[in-house]
Amino acid sequence: MANIKSAKKRILVTKTRYERNKAIKSGVKTAVRKVYAAVDAGDKAAADEALKGAISALSKAASKGVMHKSTASRKVSRLSLAVNKLEA
């Protein structure tokens, strides 16, 4: 265990950020899974709704620095492509 005050603070801050980042990443993964589940089911309406949520989650993650903006953009592009391939 750290003895220096600044080192103790770093441990606390790191833990807080880790938990926050983990929650955000988990939300992104869930949103992306919902899109692919709707696409696999062939449900265009559900896929569109899930896509809106996924884009929002990805954008927030990128803006908060949890995910690189290029990664988020690439994922949005691939999700959009998958949804647009569905014809209802």
C-alpha contacts under 8 A as a table, 3 or more apart, distances in Angstrom:
res1	aa1	res2	aa2	distance
2	A	5	K	7.87
2	A	7	A	5.93
2	A	8	K	5.77
3	N	7	A	7.22
3	N	8	K	7.05
4	I	7	A	5.29
4	I	8	K	6.35
5	K	8	K	5.16
5	K	9	K	6.34
6	S	9	K	5.04
6	S	10	R	6.18
7	A	10	R	5.01
7	A	11	I	6.33
8	K	11	I	5.19
8	K	12	L	6.51
9	K	12	L	5.11
9	K	13	V	6.10
10	R	13	V	5.08
10	R	14	T	5.86
11	I	14	T	5.20
11	I	15	K	6.19
12	L	15	K	5.21
12	L	16	T	6.25
13	V	16	T	5.10
13	V	17	R	6.16
14	T	17	R	5.22
14	T	18	Y	5.96
15	K	18	Y	5.04
15	K	19	E	6.23
16	T	19	E	5.34
16	T	20	R	6.26
17	R	20	R	5.02
17	R	21	N	5.96
18	Y	21	N	5.21
18	Y	22	K	5.98
19	E	22	K	5.06
19	E	23	A	6.22
20	R	23	A	5.26
20	R	24	I	6.34
21	N	24	I	5.13
21	N	25	K	6.08
21	N	66	V	5.88
22	K	25	K	5.17
22	K	26	S	6.06
23	A	26	S	5.11
23	A	27	G	6.24
24	I	27	G	5.13
24	I	28	V	6.30
24	I	57	A	7.96
24	I	61	A	6.47
24	I	66	V	7.50
25	K	28	V	5.07
25	K	29	K	6.23
25	K	61	A	7.37
25	K	66	V	7.43
26	S	29	K	5.14
26	S	30	T	6.21
27	G	30	T	5.13
27	G	31	A	6.19
27	G	57	A	7.05
28	V	31	A	5.15
28	V	32	V	6.17
28	V	54	A	6.61
28	V	57	A	5.50
28	V	58	L	6.08
28	V	61	A	7.69
29	K	32	V	5.15
29	K	33	R	6.09
30	T	33	R	5.08
30	T	34	K	6.28
31	A	34	K	5.18
31	A	35	V	6.58
31	A	50	A	6.78
31	A	51	L	7.86
31	A	53	G	6.43
31	A	54	A	4.80
31	A	57	A	7.23
32	V	35	V	5.23
32	V	36	Y	6.47
32	V	50	A	7.88
32	V	51	L	7.74
32	V	54	A	5.67
32	V	79	L	7.71
33	R	36	Y	5.19
33	R	37	A	6.02
34	K	37	A	5.06
34	K	38	A	6.22
34	K	47	A	7.79
34	K	50	A	6.04
35	V	38	A	5.23
35	V	39	V	6.19
35	V	46	A	7.90
35	V	47	A	5.32
35	V	48	D	7.90
35	V	50	A	5.08
35	V	51	L	5.76
35	V	54	A	7.42
35	V	79	L	7.27
35	V	83	V	7.90
36	Y	39	V	4.91
36	Y	40	D	6.03
36	Y	47	A	7.66
36	Y	79	L	7.75
36	Y	82	A	7.92
37	A	40	D	5.13
37	A	41	A	6.19
38	A	41	A	5.01
38	A	42	G	6.15
38	A	43	D	5.43
38	A	44	K	7.28
38	A	46	A	5.91
38	A	47	A	4.90
38	A	50	A	7.73
39	V	42	G	4.96
39	V	43	D	6.16
39	V	44	K	7.04
39	V	47	A	5.89
39	V	82	A	7.02
39	V	83	V	6.34
39	V	86	L	7.17
40	D	43	D	7.84
42	G	86	L	6.80
43	D	46	A	5.53
43	D	47	A	6.05
43	D	88	A	7.68
44	K	47	A	5.00
44	K	48	D	6.14
44	K	83	V	7.11
44	K	86	L	6.21
44	K	87	E	7.01
44	K	88	A	5.90
45	A	48	D	5.22
45	A	49	E	6.43
46	A	49	E	5.16
46	A	50	A	6.05
47	A	50	A	5.05
47	A	51	L	5.90
47	A	83	V	6.28
48	D	51	L	5.00
48	D	52	K	6.41
48	D	83	V	6.93
49	E	52	K	5.32
49	E	53	G	6.66
50	A	53	G	5.18
50	A	54	A	6.14
51	L	54	A	4.97
51	L	55	I	6.02
51	L	79	L	7.08
51	L	80	S	7.24
51	L	83	V	7.76
52	K	55	I	5.27
52	K	56	S	6.26
53	G	56	S	5.14
53	G	57	A	6.19
54	A	57	A	5.06
54	A	58	L	6.03
54	A	76	V	7.75
55	I	58	L	5.14
55	I	59	S	6.02
55	I	76	V	6.06
56	S	59	S	5.19
56	S	60	K	6.19
57	A	60	K	5.23
57	A	61	A	6.18
58	L	61	A	5.10
58	L	62	A	6.18
58	L	72	A	5.49
58	L	76	V	7.47
59	S	62	A	5.13
59	S	63	S	6.10
59	S	69	K	7.89
59	S	72	A	6.71
60	K	63	S	5.08
60	K	64	K	6.12
61	A	64	K	5.25
61	A	65	G	6.29
61	A	66	V	5.18
61	A	67	M	5.59
61	A	72	A	7.84
62	A	65	G	5.16
62	A	66	V	5.91
62	A	67	M	4.76
62	A	68	H	5.57
62	A	69	K	4.99
62	A	72	A	6.25
63	S	66	V	7.67
63	S	69	K	7.46
64	K	67	M	7.69
65	G	68	H	6.45
67	M	71	T	6.69
67	M	72	A	6.66
68	H	71	T	5.28
68	H	72	A	6.43
69	K	72	A	5.11
69	K	73	S	6.06
70	S	73	S	4.97
70	S	74	R	6.04
71	T	74	R	5.13
71	T	75	K	6.24
72	A	75	K	5.17
72	A	76	V	6.18
73	S	76	V	5.12
73	S	77	S	6.13
74	R	77	S	5.08
74	R	78	R	6.26
75	K	78	R	5.16
75	K	79	L	6.10
76	V	79	L	5.14
76	V	80	S	6.00
77	S	80	S	5.15
77	S	81	L	6.14
78	R	81	L	5.08
78	R	82	A	6.24
79	L	82	A	5.12
79	L	83	V	6.25
80	S	83	V	5.14
80	S	84	N	5.95
81	L	84	N	5.09
81	L	85	K	6.19
82	A	85	K	5.35
82	A	86	L	7.06
83	V	86	L	5.46
84	N	87	E	7.25
